[in-house]
Amino acid sequence: MQNSDYFIHLEEEYGAHNYHPLDVVISKGEGVWVTDVEGNKYLDCLSAYSALNQGHNHPKIKQAVIDQLDRLTLTSRAFRNDKLGLFYKKLSDMTGYEMSLPMNSGAEAVETGIKVARKWGYLVKGIPQNKAEIIVAEGNFHGRTTTIISFTSEEDYKKDFGPFTPGFPMVKYGDIDALRDAINENTAAIMLEPIQGENGILIPPKGYLKDVEALCRENNILFMADEIQTGLGRTGALFASQHEGVRPDITIIGKALSGGFYPISAVLADKSILGLIEPGQHGSTFGGNPLAATIGIAALEVIEEENLVENSKIMGEYMLDYLEEIPKKNIKDIRGKGLFIGVELKHELGGARRFAEELKKRGILVKETHTHILRLAPPLIIDKETIDWMLPILREVLLMD
Ligand SMILES: *Cc1c(COP(=O)(O)O)cnc(C)c1O
């Protein structure tokens, strides 16, 4: 019998070490639960960074995959297929945007959003060629391509990977005055996460997103929201921007768009923006393939049919209420919206990793983010009974010496 140590050895020996995972070797997942190769069961409280909002191996999505595998997987966009149009229609009906552009990974969709915003800047706003600027926020996370890491504020993400792509002025997140000061006649867009996930579930001051939207309207600038992690129900709204009644010009989604079956991402916008892209100007061999389209439709249907947005809101509030009652022995701050919750530990404790390890021993999988923060983000299908099992364990660990 091959045990965890064997698989860990294989990964360490033959794979690049670009992650530092918890040493749990998962071989099966169902709903909110995963099982390791030794047969230990855990509650998944990370949901693959919110790609698993619908839970592991959702039966409806799985069936859609199986049915489509019997028919057709890939045509490339050189030809049409009988699924992509349905996917577009579903996305449009559900999100209210007139069009979408499908890609695979989140980073690709962000790259696509950048290209679309720049094109809009030149064709519609009349910015001189190669001068377009997209303002981004400190602490952002938008992916790992060379252009995207050009505007990260994380030293580790960009060190030794230059030279970088210019055109991305950076401002303090949540500071509307800083944003106003950074705008000039070459500003094509502002790109933000409505809540910064990787930066530790950082929620901007109330009214900020609304102010950003107004600033964009006043100055003829596109508001581009990266909702790859916060979107599709995670924060208790379909999109986190909606908490402030904001409708960005461009919304970027990924992760849960596939319910964890396959990388699927998309850029959402109206025709006045996405309609600017003409044949040959952008593409992807796998983007919009019939298997992905089928999975995407099923994943979106599950979000609707199982009221995952509402469940996220209710369960999230329930969790937050409980967590806030825990004595602040180790806790510096607790914040969250829906089932997107960050517990920031006191920095003198030297990091959240050992709390994550302790939770693992007790059957709960979480991952530390930014050293001191535990992100609690279980699949949105989680029920009260499971949360009631989890909370006392969390409490115990958050009170340990
Ligand atoms: C995960 C994530 C990305 C990148 O998505 P990948 O699929 O890993 O390329 C971009 N933006 C945000 C906010 C994310 O959480």
The ligand as a Gaussian input file, in Angstrom:
#p B3LYP/6-31G(d) Opt

LIG

0 1
 C       -7.083000      32.833000      -8.333000
 C       -7.170000      34.243000      -8.762000
 C       -6.653000      34.667000     -10.001000
 C       -5.878000      33.766000     -10.913000
 O       -6.592000      32.654000     -11.328000
 P       -5.773000      31.368000     -11.888000
 O       -6.870000      30.446000     -12.366000
 O       -4.992000      30.815000     -10.752000
 O       -4.915000      31.852000     -12.987000
 C       -6.834000      35.988000     -10.353000
 N       -7.474000      36.858000      -9.549000
 C       -7.977000      36.485000      -8.354000
 C       -8.688000      37.481000      -7.508000
 C       -7.822000      35.175000      -7.917000
 O       -8.283000      34.822000      -6.716000

